[in-house]
Amino acid sequence: MIKSIISITFKIIFSALFVSIVAIGITMLFLSFFKPQIENELNQLVLENRSEIDEIIEKRLSLEFEYKDLIATYERHSINDFKIQFSFRDVQMAQIDDPLPVDIDELNVAIDLIQSLLNQMPVITAIIINGSDIQFSHNNQNGYMINNIPISQFKLPKRKGLKRPSLELKSISATAIDIVHLQKTVGLSDVIESDDAAFNLNLKWDEAPRKQEVLFANGNIDLLIMDGVINTKESVPGKALSIFSFSQLPKRFLLNFEDVLNDGLVFDYIQGGILLQDRIAFTCNLTLNTKTVDVLIIGASDLEQRTYDQTMIVDPDVSDILTGGAAVLAGPAAAASMFLLSKILSRPEEDTLSYFDLSGEWKKPEIEPIQVDEIDRSLIENCDQFLPNVSD
């Protein structure tokens, strides 16, 4: 009996078969008591219907979809809250004859059983992508791409009246070969130009984000952007400038520098960590390195109000740290930043470092110099202690 009920439910989840209210009630009754047996039957059905599952997924995504294992589990949170989770292990997605597939260590999809039965279609409540190495790019024909797959192919079907599923990215390594379009994707102006940008991502959204909501995640980003240019012109088109304020570097530090071209400030790297929490971006170690100036940014940026609350520390005399800075590039994302930070903390007050307070709107920021005797060194040294805890 239980096997037939689970089989009906399983078919509905993947094929949207018709089910009566009576079947829903019986299913709820059995799901309340026999978890081990239910999971055994679910996984047996997974084996028996694997080819059908593959066909449905490939048809939905219009992609080749391969995986090593598929494990089904279920959780009962309340009398009307049942979730079945399908865990795909060692996943590979690709276009036909694609030499650059998307590899994922584990892809978890949670489905609301009751809502799926009521709506006669799968209602996905959560998606977790755990472990992947992807490449972000853009072209005029297909738009934004993950490897060779247009992002549009990953869009979920619209379900009127139903909440979008949560989305979590764990241990994702990403490279962006077109960071200009990446900035535009998340609603920023193309302040930074580079063909060599790498990111490590651990992010979660309560609902899979729309384009304008991509920045509203909770989690951490480590970034390393190499060999680029920052637009330092007075007028930059777009709704906003940048989450962090390298483009607002006081102009007196850009005069007579050999790495300042007509298009902006040429940099060797931008590196550091960003914590996202409650629509605010925090950093303790975001560093800009050029041949003639180093900049460290500490502080926050309100992503919803689009305002700055940051301290900018500028070192125009970098000749003595260039060797050390280059040596730590291959290390952790914060290493180069900490090199500059340790130098800042060890310097005497009369040294050449300049400090600035950056506040106000992204469009029209206010930059004010800070006197050395006004600097709270403990805030700089123990910045991590002032960061919020990332929500689970």
Residue pairs with C-beta under 8 A, 6 or more apart in sequence:
1 30
2 30
2 34
2 37
2 38
2 41
3 41
5 23
5 26
5 27
5 30
6 27
6 30
6 38
6 41
6 42
6 45
7 41
7 45
8 17
8 19
8 23
8 27
9 19
9 27
9 113
9 116
9 117
10 42
10 45
10 49
11 17
12 19
12 116
12 117
12 120
13 84
13 111
13 113
13 116
13 122
14 49
14 52
14 53
14 56
14 122
15 52
15 56
16 120
16 121
16 122
17 120
18 120
19 117
19 120
23 117
24 114
24 117
24 118
27 113
27 117
28 79
28 80
28 82
28 114
30 38
31 38
31 74
31 76
31 82
31 113
32 76
32 79
35 74
35 76
38 74
39 72
39 73
39 74
42 72
42 73
42 74
42 84
43 71
43 72
45 72
46 53
46 70
46 71
46 72
46 86
50 70
53 70
54 65
57 65
58 64
58 65
61 93
61 153
61 154
62 153
63 93
63 94
63 95
63 149
63 153
64 92
64 93
64 94
64 95
64 96
64 98
64 101
65 91
65 92
65 93
66 91
66 92
66 93
67 88
67 89
67 90
67 91
67 92
67 107
68 89
68 90
69 87
69 88
69 89
69 90
70 86
70 87
70 88
70 89
71 86
71 87
71 89
72 84
72 85
72 86
72 87
73 84
73 85
73 87
74 82
74 83
74 84
74 85
74 113
75 82
75 83
75 85
76 82
77 83
80 114
81 112
81 114
82 112
82 113
82 114
83 110
83 111
83 112
83 113
83 125
83 126
84 110
84 111
84 113
85 108
85 109
85 110
85 111
85 126
86 108
86 109
86 111
87 106
87 107
87 108
88 104
88 106
88 107
88 108
88 109
89 105
89 106
90 103
90 104
90 105
90 106
91 102
91 103
91 104
91 105
91 106
91 107
92 101
92 102
92 103
92 104
93 101
93 102
93 104
93 149
94 100
94 101
94 102
94 147
94 148
94 149
95 148
95 149
98 147
98 148
98 149
99 148
100 135
100 147
100 148
101 147
102 132
102 134
102 146
102 147
102 149
103 132
103 133
104 129
104 130
104 131
104 132
105 130
105 131
105 132
105 171
106 128
106 129
106 130
106 131
107 127
107 128
107 129
107 130
108 126
108 127
108 128
108 130
109 124
109 126
109 127
110 124
110 125
110 126
110 127
110 165
111 122
111 123
111 124
111 125
112 123
112 124
112 125
115 123
115 162
116 122
116 123
119 159
119 162
121 159
123 159
123 162
124 156
124 165
125 163
125 165
125 166
126 165
126 166
126 167
126 168
127 165
127 166
127 167
127 168
127 208
128 167
128 168
128 170
129 167
129 168
129 169
129 170
129 172
130 170
130 171
131 170
131 171
131 172
132 171
132 172
132 173
133 172
133 173
133 174
134 146
134 147
134 172
134 173
134 174
134 175
135 146
135 147
135 174
135 175
135 176
135 177
136 144
136 145
136 146
136 174
136 175
136 176
136 177
136 178
136 182
137 144
137 145
137 176
137 177
137 178
137 181
138 144
138 145
138 178
138 181
138 182
139 145
142 150
142 152
143 150
143 151
143 152
144 150
144 151
144 181
144 185
145 151
146 154
156 164
156 165
156 208
163 207
164 207
164 208
165 207
165 208
166 204
166 205
166 206
166 207
166 208
167 204
167 205
167 207
167 208
167 209
168 203
168 204
168 205
169 201
169 202
169 203
169 204
169 219
170 202
171 200
171 202
172 199
172 200
172 201
172 202
172 203
173 198
173 199
173 200
173 201
174 198
174 199
174 200
174 201
175 196
175 197
175 198
175 199
176 182
176 197
176 198
176 199
177 195
177 196
177 197
178 195
179 192
179 193
179 194
179 195
179 197
179 225
179 228
180 190
180 192
180 193
181 190
182 197
183 189
183 190
183 191
183 192
183 242
184 190
184 238
185 211
185 214
186 211
186 214
186 215
187 211
187 212
187 214
187 215
187 239
187 240
188 238
188 240
188 241
188 242
188 243
189 231
189 236
189 237
189 238
189 239
189 240
189 241
189 242
190 231
190 238
191 230
191 231
191 236
191 241
191 242
191 246
191 247
192 225
192 228
192 229
192 230
192 231
192 242
192 246
192 270
193 228
193 229
193 230
193 231
193 263
193 264
194 225
194 226
194 227
194 228
194 229
195 227
195 228
196 225
196 226
196 227
196 228
197 223
197 224
197 225
197 226
197 228
198 223
198 224
198 225
199 221
199 222
199 223
199 224
200 220
200 221
200 222
200 223
200 333
201 219
201 220
201 221
202 219
202 220
202 221
203 217
203 218
203 219
203 220
203 221
203 276
204 217
204 218
204 219
204 391
205 213
205 216
205 217
205 218
207 213
209 216
209 217
215 243
215 276
215 279
215 281
215 303
216 279
216 303
216 304
217 276
218 276
218 277
218 278
218 390
218 391
219 275
219 276
219 390
220 273
220 274
220 275
220 276
220 390
221 273
221 274
221 276
222 272
222 273
222 274
222 332
222 333
222 334
223 270
223 271
223 272
223 273
223 274
223 333
224 269
224 270
224 271
224 329
224 333
225 269
225 270
225 271
226 268
226 269
227 267
227 268
227 269
228 266
228 267
228 270
229 261
229 263
229 264
229 265
229 266
229 267
230 246
230 247
230 249
230 264
230 265
230 267
230 288
231 247
231 263
231 264
232 247
232 249
232 251
232 254
232 260
232 264
232 265
233 264
236 247
240 306
240 362
240 363
241 247
241 248
241 362
241 363
241 365
242 362
243 274
243 281
243 301
243 303
244 281
244 283
244 286
244 297
244 301
244 310
245 297
245 308
245 310
245 312
245 358
245 365
246 265
246 270
246 288
246 295
246 297
248 312
248 358
248 365
248 367
249 265
249 288
249 293
249 295
249 312
249 314
250 314
250 354
250 356
250 367
253 293
253 314
253 316
253 354
254 260
254 265
257 265
257 290
257 291
257 292
257 293
258 291
258 292
259 265
259 266
259 267
259 290
259 291
259 292
260 266
265 290
266 290
266 291
267 288
267 289
267 290
268 289
268 290
268 291
268 325
268 326
269 287
269 288
269 289
269 329
269 336
270 286
270 287
270 288
270 289
271 286
271 287
271 289
271 329
271 333
271 334
271 336
271 337
272 283
272 285
272 286
272 287
272 297
272 333
272 334
272 337
273 283
273 284
273 285
273 286
273 333
273 334
274 281
274 282
274 283
274 286
275 281
275 282
275 283
275 387
275 388
275 390
276 282
276 303
277 388
277 390
277 391
278 388
279 302
279 303
279 304
280 300
280 301
280 302
280 303
281 300
281 301
281 303
282 299
282 300
282 387
282 388
283 297
283 298
283 299
283 300
284 298
284 383
284 384
284 387
285 296
285 298
285 334
285 337
285 338
285 341
285 383
286 296
286 297
286 298
286 337
287 294
287 295
287 296
287 297
287 336
287 337
287 340
288 294
288 295
288 296
288 297
289 318
289 325
289 336
290 318
291 318
291 322
292 316
292 318
293 314
293 315
293 316
293 318
294 314
294 315
294 318
294 321
294 325
294 340
295 312
295 313
295 314
295 315
296 312
296 313
296 315
296 337
296 340
296 341
296 344
297 310
297 311
297 312
297 313
298 310
298 311
298 313
298 379
298 380
298 383
299 308
299 309
299 310
299 311
299 358
300 308
300 309
300 310
301 307
301 308
301 309
301 310
301 362
302 309
306 361
306 362
306 363
307 359
307 360
307 361
307 362
308 358
308 359
308 360
308 361
308 362
308 365
309 358
309 359
310 357
310 358
310 359
311 355
311 356
311 357
311 358
311 370
311 380
312 355
312 356
312 357
312 358
312 367
313 344
313 353
313 354
313 355
313 356
313 380
314 353
314 354
314 355
314 356
315 321
315 340
315 343
315 344
315 352
315 353
315 354
316 352
316 354
317 352
318 325
321 339
321 340
321 343
324 339
325 336
325 339
325 340
328 335
328 336
328 339
329 335
329 336
341 380
341 381
344 353
344 380
345 377
345 380
345 381
347 353
349 372
349 373
350 372
353 372
354 369
355 369
355 370
355 371
355 372
355 374
355 375
356 367
356 368
356 369
356 370
357 367
357 368
357 369
357 370
358 365
358 366
358 367
359 365
359 366
359 368
360 366
379 386
